[in-house]
Amino acid sequence: MDSHVFLIRRDTATPWWFISLAFVGAAYVAAIALRLLAYLALCLRRLPMDDLRRRYGEWAVVTGPTSGIGRAMALELARRGLNLVLVGRDPAILREVSGKVRSLHGVKTKTVVFDLSLVSTPHGDEAMRRLREAVEGLDVGVVVNNAGVAKPGAVYLHEADVEAWVRMVRVNVSAVTEVTAAVLPGMVARGRGGAVVNIGSAASESIPSLPLYTMYAATKRYVAQFSRSLHVEYASKGIHVQCQAPFFVETRLMFRFEEAAGGVSLFTVTPDAYARAAVAWIGRGGALCTPGVRHQLLRRMATAVPESVHDWILLRLTTWNRKRCFSGSE
């Protein structure tokens, strides 16, 4: 009888490989949970309102401040006491944003009319000269390269207009590079450090591909690598270069996939909510970060999915989005 019981126990014993896999899985989940808890603690940590101003300087440069993330970032930086140099292509909207910033937060503003799609052209060279003149002598401690272009999108590469590609590359790549290069010399000369924030995208950092939006994802990949390398290059000078890679934010650039993929809207945040998290993260994360607890959670979930599954899902989502765009329902 005892021998029979022993055999039953032996036959039903948990295999060693199953225990090993369970241990590895538990360790992985625990590591993710600890990182999320640390991230949450950092997000909830309250800093003095004037921390950025005291740490880096009195002025911030923001590109694309007339709508979406850029407008929200400008208002949040002003709320924290920074004066603003607003860089955009529409003079009327620049004046409106500038007036709102001054009336709400009592800070100083300057505006520079600059169509960033003209960077590396004669008109763009003139606008870049005006930007350099505008920041000359100012204690610029923060730069937010927010301006971005997502079109052409929902198209195959052979269908897209070449001039549209060129405009996208100028705004998403060349403008980020030239605006940063225009402000860095002053930061280095003043010797008190600074922060350069480049708005990237989860499209290049958290998912392996974005079919039908290939050029957009590729340009944002440049932003991430540009930021990483500059972060290492200028760290010894106290200049913190950071690429922030958000997921879904309620802006005109956001790819509206939530209708096709239920539940994505749970992770969508408003520009104001994103700006609060993004500004709080300046100087506190590494060269690449994803501000916001919901976006951070989505990033962890995305990295756990195999690339082949990502590719299969995203191709169907972008194809669906393409059909909707070309059907005129948008």
Residue pairs with C-beta under 8 A, 6 or more apart in sequence:
32 300
35 300
36 293
36 296
36 297
36 300
39 293
39 296
40 293
42 284
43 277
43 280
43 281
43 292
43 293
47 280
48 54
49 79
49 80
49 81
50 80
50 81
51 80
52 60
52 77
52 80
52 81
52 82
52 141
52 142
52 195
52 279
52 282
52 283
53 80
53 81
53 82
53 141
55 141
55 193
55 283
56 141
56 142
56 192
56 193
56 194
56 195
56 283
57 139
57 140
57 141
57 142
57 187
57 190
57 192
57 194
58 82
58 83
58 138
58 139
58 141
59 82
59 83
59 84
59 85
59 135
59 138
59 139
59 140
59 141
59 142
60 77
60 82
60 83
60 84
60 85
60 140
60 141
60 142
60 143
60 144
61 84
61 85
61 87
61 135
61 140
61 142
61 143
61 144
61 179
61 183
62 70
62 73
62 74
62 77
62 84
62 85
62 86
62 87
62 143
62 144
62 146
63 70
63 87
63 88
63 114
63 116
63 144
63 145
63 146
63 147
63 175
63 179
64 70
64 87
64 88
64 116
64 146
64 147
64 148
65 71
65 73
65 74
65 84
65 86
65 87
65 88
65 94
65 97
65 146
66 88
66 90
66 93
66 94
66 97
67 93
67 251
67 252
68 249
68 251
68 252
68 253
68 271
69 146
69 199
69 246
69 249
69 251
69 271
69 274
69 275
69 278
70 88
70 144
70 146
70 147
71 97
71 271
72 270
72 271
72 272
72 274
72 275
73 144
73 146
73 275
73 278
73 279
74 84
74 86
74 97
74 101
74 144
75 100
75 101
75 104
75 105
75 272
75 275
76 272
76 275
76 276
76 278
76 279
77 84
77 142
77 144
77 279
78 84
78 101
78 104
78 105
78 107
79 104
79 105
80 279
81 105
81 107
82 107
82 141
82 142
83 107
83 108
83 109
83 138
84 98
84 101
84 107
84 108
84 109
84 110
85 109
85 110
85 111
85 112
85 131
85 134
85 135
85 138
85 140
86 94
86 97
86 98
86 101
86 109
86 110
86 111
86 112
87 111
87 112
87 114
87 116
87 131
87 147
87 179
88 94
88 111
88 113
88 114
88 147
89 113
89 114
89 115
89 116
89 117
90 113
91 111
91 113
94 111
94 113
95 111
98 109
98 111
101 107
101 109
102 108
102 109
110 134
112 127
112 130
112 131
112 134
113 127
113 130
114 124
114 127
114 128
114 130
114 131
115 123
115 124
115 127
116 124
116 147
116 170
116 171
116 175
117 149
117 167
117 170
117 171
118 124
118 127
118 170
119 128
119 170
119 171
119 174
119 175
119 178
120 170
120 174
120 178
124 170
128 178
128 182
131 179
131 182
132 182
135 182
135 183
135 186
136 186
138 186
139 190
140 183
140 186
140 187
140 194
141 187
141 192
141 193
141 194
141 195
142 194
142 195
142 196
142 197
142 282
143 179
143 180
143 183
143 194
143 195
143 196
143 197
144 197
144 199
145 175
145 176
145 179
145 180
145 196
145 197
145 198
145 199
145 223
146 199
147 171
147 175
148 171
148 172
148 199
148 220
148 253
149 167
149 168
149 171
149 172
149 216
150 168
150 213
150 216
150 253
150 255
151 164
151 168
152 159
152 160
152 161
152 164
152 165
152 168
152 215
153 212
153 213
153 216
153 255
153 325
154 212
154 213
154 318
154 321
154 322
154 325
154 326
155 212
155 322
156 212
157 214
157 215
160 215
165 215
168 215
168 216
168 219
169 215
169 219
172 216
172 219
172 220
172 222
172 223
173 219
173 222
173 223
176 198
176 223
176 226
177 226
180 196
180 198
180 226
180 230
180 241
183 194
183 196
184 194
184 196
184 234
184 239
187 193
187 194
187 237
187 239
188 234
188 237
188 239
191 237
191 238
192 238
193 237
193 238
193 239
193 240
194 238
194 239
194 240
195 239
195 240
195 241
195 242
195 282
195 283
196 227
196 230
196 239
196 240
196 241
196 242
197 242
197 244
197 278
197 282
198 223
198 226
198 227
198 241
198 242
198 243
198 244
199 223
199 243
199 244
199 246
200 220
200 223
200 224
200 227
200 243
200 244
200 245
200 288
201 216
201 217
201 220
201 223
201 245
201 246
202 245
202 246
202 247
202 290
202 295
202 298
202 299
202 302
203 210
203 213
203 216
203 217
203 220
204 210
204 217
204 218
204 220
204 221
204 223
204 224
204 245
205 220
205 221
205 224
205 243
205 245
205 288
205 290
205 299
206 245
206 247
206 290
206 298
206 299
206 302
206 303
207 302
207 310
207 314
208 307
208 310
208 311
209 217
209 307
209 310
209 311
209 314
210 216
210 217
210 314
210 318
211 311
211 314
211 315
211 318
212 315
212 318
212 319
212 321
212 322
213 255
213 318
220 245
223 243
224 243
224 245
224 288
226 243
227 241
227 242
227 243
227 287
227 288
228 243
228 287
228 288
230 241
231 240
231 241
231 242
231 286
231 287
232 287
233 241
234 241
240 282
240 283
241 287
242 281
242 282
242 283
242 285
242 286
242 287
242 288
242 289
243 287
243 288
243 289
244 278
244 281
244 289
244 290
244 291
245 288
245 289
245 290
245 299
246 274
246 278
246 290
246 291
246 292
246 295
247 267
247 290
247 295
247 298
247 299
248 254
248 258
248 264
248 265
248 267
248 268
248 269
248 295
249 268
249 269
249 270
249 271
249 274
250 268
250 269
250 270
250 271
251 271
254 268
255 318
255 321
256 321
257 264
257 317
257 320
257 321
258 264
258 265
258 268
260 316
260 317
260 320
260 321
261 313
261 317
266 294
267 294
267 295
267 297
267 298
269 277
269 292
269 294
269 295
273 292
274 291
274 292
274 295
277 291
277 292
277 293
277 295
278 291
278 292
280 291
281 289
281 291
285 291
290 296
290 299
302 310
324 330
